[in-house]
Amino acid sequence: MIWIQRIVKLFATLVLAFVFFLMLLYRNDISSEEIDQKYTTPESHYIEVNGQNVHVRIMGEGDPIFLVHGSFSSLHTWENWQKLLSPYFMTISMDLPGHGLTGPDELQRYSIQDYSHLVLTLAENLGLEKFHVAGNSMGGAVAMQMASTRPDKILSLNLIDASGAPVTSIRKLEETPEDEQYGMIFKLTSNPIFSKVLLKCTPKFLFAMNVKEVYFDETKITESQIERYYELMLREGNRQATLDRIQLPKDYNFDFEVLKMPTLIMWGKEDHWIPVKQAYLIEKAISGSNVVIFDQAGHVPMEEIPTETVKAYLSFLGIEVREDYFSEPNYLTYVH
């Protein structure tokens, strides 16, 4: 009987320790007012799109480029790109519903097709007839869906470590499914038990680990970046929206045959979320597309090595960029 009592006491101690640990990890939502005050900029706008106020950042003048972020991210991932592209183009980034300052959508419109429709509607609201689109990760899938839906509006595509590569019969048999290639945060949020815990007990170290997974050079990661990723997830409603979004089935509906616009595929060679071999699957699917691989970059090369990636993108768009990057631009020709 004594050993049974010891086991019961040990079990009770472990349960109490676990409860105490969860209490330490418990985090309240951050109000939209508080998060807006910290992360909006003079270029921030709230534009109503399909009944939701979407946080949009517009910089520069000229031919428009829509910049579409990936899962667990926000428009802030494009900060450096917008600064470097704005002397040449009008750049438009947005927080997709369930992300950043936009927050959750009451109708839970979080699918790739939903996001594609939102960006196309945003372009219409802004009076933009034709535009370039660049997308990273999930945003790359959104860009391909936009181009499949309205190829007449897309001047060019830039797919950066994009999800949505075509699945071949060989890949189904021999390769790891795409869902299993992503990082730890996808696995945890997809787990029915851990996802419920993460809804209220969201550890900051998980986001630090997440950022380290998508970078090749960890020395480029700053504490402010980790804090931003973390706090934007804590924005009221975003955690629940993330769980709702992750549970949605993949709804890619690309028509690669109509993707005849100039297409650049950019990839970090050290991407551990979506391996570089998928860049070549997309290249094979989109006739005439070109691939550029960056050796010293991970899943978010536009964030990790902005200068090198912008230079390659501008070259693709027909703009000569001198090595003294911030000198007066020399305009050549846009892609049309």
C-alpha positions in Angstrom: 0.0 0.0 0.0 2.9 2.3 0.8 4.2 2.1 -2.8 0.7 2.9 -4.2 0.6 6.1 -2.0 4.1 7.1 -3.3 3.0 6.6 -6.9 -0.2 8.7 -6.2 1.9 11.5 -4.6 4.4 11.4 -7.4 1.6 11.6 -10.0 -0.1 14.5 -8.1 3.3 16.3 -7.9 3.8 16.0 -11.6 0.3 17.2 -12.4 0.7 20.2 -10.1 4.1 21.0 -11.7 2.5 20.8 -15.2 -0.3 23.1 -14.2 2.2 25.5 -12.7 4.2 25.4 -15.9 1.1 26.2 -18.0 0.3 29.1 -15.6 3.8 30.5 -16.3 3.1 30.2 -20.1 -0.4 31.7 -20.0 -0.7 34.8 -22.1 -3.7 37.1 -22.5 -4.5 38.5 -25.9 -3.1 41.9 -26.7 -5.9 44.4 -27.7 -6.1 45.6 -31.2 -5.7 49.2 -30.0 -2.4 48.4 -28.1 -0.9 46.4 -31.0 -1.9 49.0 -33.6 -0.2 51.7 -31.6 3.0 49.8 -31.6 3.2 48.4 -35.1 1.4 50.8 -37.5 3.5 53.3 -39.5 2.8 56.5 -41.4 2.3 54.3 -44.5 -0.3 52.1 -42.8 -3.9 52.2 -44.0 -7.0 50.2 -43.1 -9.0 49.4 -46.2 -12.3 47.6 -46.2 -12.2 44.5 -48.4 -15.1 42.1 -48.5 -16.4 43.4 -45.2 -13.1 43.3 -43.3 -10.7 46.1 -42.4 -7.4 45.0 -43.8 -4.1 46.5 -42.7 -2.3 47.7 -45.8 1.1 49.4 -46.3 1.6 51.4 -49.5 5.0 52.9 -50.4 6.4 54.4 -53.6 4.9 55.3 -57.1 4.9 53.6 -60.4 3.7 50.2 -61.6 2.2 48.4 -58.6 3.6 45.3 -56.9 1.6 43.3 -54.4 3.7 41.6 -51.7 2.0 38.6 -50.1 3.4 37.2 -46.9 3.4 33.6 -45.7 1.8 31.6 -42.8 2.5 32.9 -39.3 3.9 36.1 -40.8 2.8 39.6 -41.6 3.4 42.5 -44.0 6.4 43.3 -41.8 8.4 40.6 -43.5 8.5 42.9 -46.6 9.8 46.0 -44.7 13.2 46.1 -46.3 11.9 45.1 -49.7 9.3 47.9 -49.7 12.0 50.5 -48.8 14.3 49.2 -51.6 11.6 48.8 -54.2 9.7 52.0 -53.5 12.0 54.3 -55.6 11.0 52.3 -58.6 7.5 50.9 -58.0 4.3 51.4 -55.9 4.6 48.6 -53.4 1.5 47.2 -51.6 1.8 44.8 -48.7 -1.1 43.6 -46.5 -1.7 41.6 -43.4 -3.9 38.7 -44.6 -6.9 37.9 -42.4 -5.9 36.0 -39.3 -2.4 37.6 -39.3 -0.8 40.8 -38.1 -2.9 43.9 -37.5 -5.8 42.8 -39.7 -6.9 40.2 -37.1 -9.5 37.4 -37.5 -12.2 37.2 -40.0 -15.7 36.5 -38.6 -16.5 34.3 -41.6 -13.2 32.4 -41.3 -12.1 33.0 -44.9 -8.6 31.8 -44.5 -8.1 29.5 -47.6 -5.7 30.1 -50.4 -8.7 30.9 -52.7 -10.1 33.3 -50.0 -6.8 35.1 -49.8 -6.5 35.3 -53.6 -10.0 36.8 -53.8 -9.1 39.3 -51.1 -6.0 40.6 -52.8 -7.7 40.8 -56.2 -10.6 42.7 -54.6 -8.1 45.0 -52.8 -6.5 45.8 -56.2 -9.9 46.6 -57.6 -10.7 48.9 -54.7 -7.4 50.7 -55.3 -8.3 51.1 -59.0 -5.4 49.0 -60.2 -6.0 47.3 -63.5 -2.7 45.4 -63.8 0.0 44.6 -61.3 3.0 42.5 -60.4 2.7 40.0 -57.6 5.4 38.6 -55.3 4.6 36.0 -52.7 6.5 34.0 -50.1 5.6 30.5 -48.8 1.8 30.5 -48.5 1.8 33.9 -50.1 3.4 32.2 -53.2 0.5 29.9 -53.4 -1.9 32.9 -53.1 0.1 34.6 -56.0 -0.3 31.5 -58.2 -4.0 31.3 -57.4 -4.4 35.0 -58.3 -2.6 34.4 -61.6 -4.7 31.3 -62.3 -8.0 33.2 -61.6 -7.2 36.5 -63.4 -4.1 36.0 -65.6 -5.2 39.1 -67.5 -4.3 41.3 -64.5 -0.9 39.9 -63.6 2.1 41.6 -65.2 4.6 39.1 -63.6 4.9 36.6 -60.8 7.7 36.3 -58.2 7.4 33.1 -56.3 9.7 33.0 -53.2 10.1 29.6 -51.5 6.4 29.1 -52.5 4.1 26.4 -51.3 1.8 24.8 -53.9 4.3 23.0 -56.1 2.5 20.4 -58.3 2.4 16.9 -56.8 3.6 14.2 -59.2 2.7 10.6 -58.9 6.4 9.8 -58.1 6.5 12.4 -55.4 3.4 10.9 -53.8 5.1 7.6 -53.5 8.7 8.6 -52.7 8.7 11.9 -50.9 7.6 13.4 -47.6 4.2 15.1 -47.9 4.4 18.8 -48.1 2.6 19.3 -44.8 5.3 17.3 -43.0 8.1 19.4 -44.4 7.2 22.5 -42.5 8.6 23.4 -39.1 7.7 22.5 -35.5 5.1 25.3 -35.2 3.0 23.7 -37.9 3.2 20.3 -36.2 2.2 21.7 -32.8 -0.7 23.8 -34.1 -2.0 20.8 -36.2 -2.0 18.6 -33.1 -5.5 18.6 -31.5 -4.1 18.5 -27.9 -1.2 21.0 -28.2 -3.3 23.4 -30.3 -5.8 23.8 -27.4 -2.9 24.5 -25.0 -1.3 27.0 -27.4 -4.6 28.9 -27.6 -3.9 30.3 -24.2 -0.4 29.2 -23.2 1.9 30.5 -26.0 5.6 30.4 -25.1 7.8 33.0 -26.6 10.6 30.5 -27.1 8.4 28.7 -29.7 8.5 31.8 -31.9 12.3 32.2 -31.4 12.7 28.6 -32.5 10.3 29.3 -35.5 12.4 32.3 -36.7 15.6 30.3 -36.3 14.1 27.5 -38.5 13.4 29.9 -41.4 16.7 31.7 -41.3 20.1 30.2 -42.5 22.2 32.8 -40.6 20.9 33.0 -37.1 23.2 36.0 -36.4 20.8 38.1 -38.5 17.9 37.5 -36.2 17.1 40.3 -33.7 15.2 40.2 -30.5 12.8 42.8 -31.9 11.9 40.4 -34.8 11.1 37.6 -32.4 9.1 40.0 -30.2 7.2 41.2 -33.3 6.3 37.7 -34.5 5.2 36.8 -31.0 3.2 39.9 -30.2 1.3 39.9 -33.5 0.3 36.3 -32.8 -1.1 37.4 -29.4 -3.2 40.2 -31.1 -6.7 39.4 -30.0 -8.3 36.7 -32.2 -5.1 35.7 -34.1 -4.4 32.5 -32.2 -7.9 31.1 -32.7 -7.7 32.3 -36.4 -4.4 30.4 -36.8 -5.9 27.2 -35.5 -9.0 27.6 -37.7 -6.8 28.2 -40.7 -4.4 25.3 -40.1 -7.3 22.9 -40.0 -8.6 23.9 -43.4 -7.9 21.4 -46.2 -5.5 22.5 -49.0 -7.6 24.1 -51.8 -5.0 24.8 -54.4 -6.7 25.1 -57.7 -3.9 26.3 -60.1 -4.2 26.2 -63.8 -0.5 26.2 -64.8 -1.4 26.3 -68.4 -2.6 29.9 -68.1 0.5 31.1 -66.2 2.2 32.6 -69.3 3.2 35.8 -67.6 7.0 36.4 -66.9 7.7 34.3 -63.7 10.7 34.4 -61.4 11.2 31.6 -58.9 13.5 32.6 -56.0 14.6 30.1 -53.3 16.8 29.9 -50.3 19.1 26.9 -50.8 19.0 26.2 -47.0 15.2 26.2 -46.8 14.2 23.5 -44.3 10.5 24.2 -44.5 10.0 23.8 -48.3 13.1 22.1 -49.9 14.7 23.7 -53.0 13.7 20.8 -55.2 10.2 22.2 -55.2 11.5 25.3 -57.0 12.3 23.0 -60.0 8.8 21.4 -59.8 7.3 24.8 -60.2 9.7 25.8 -62.9 8.7 22.7 -64.9 5.0 23.5 -64.4 5.3 27.2 -65.5 6.5 27.4 -69.0 9.3 30.0 -69.5 9.9 30.6 -65.8 13.3 31.1 -64.3 14.9 30.0 -61.1 17.4 31.8 -58.9 18.8 30.0 -55.9 20.5 31.9 -53.0 23.1 29.8 -51.3 23.2 31.7 -48.0 19.5 31.9 -47.2 16.6 29.9 -45.7 12.9 30.0 -46.1 12.5 33.9 -46.1 15.4 35.2 -48.3 13.6 38.5 -48.9 13.8 39.1 -45.2 17.2 37.5 -44.5 19.1 38.9 -47.5 17.0 41.8 -48.8 19.6 43.6 -50.8 20.7 40.6 -52.9 17.1 39.4 -53.5 15.8 42.8 -54.4 18.6 43.2 -56.9 17.7 40.0 -58.6 14.0 40.9 -58.6 14.7 44.3 -60.1 16.9 42.8 -62.8 14.0 40.4 -63.7 11.7 43.5 -63.9 14.1 45.1 -66.3 15.7 47.7 -64.0 19.5 48.1 -63.9 20.8 48.4 -60.4 24.3 49.6 -59.8 26.4 48.2 -56.9 26.1 51.5 -55.1 22.6 50.4 -54.4 21.1 53.5 -53.0 22.3 55.9 -55.8 19.8 57.5 -58.1 18.0 54.7 -60.1 18.5 54.2 -63.8 15.2 53.3 -65.4 15.1 50.9 -68.3 12.0 49.0 -69.0 9.3 47.2 -67.0 8.0 43.7 -67.7 4.7 43.9 -69.5 
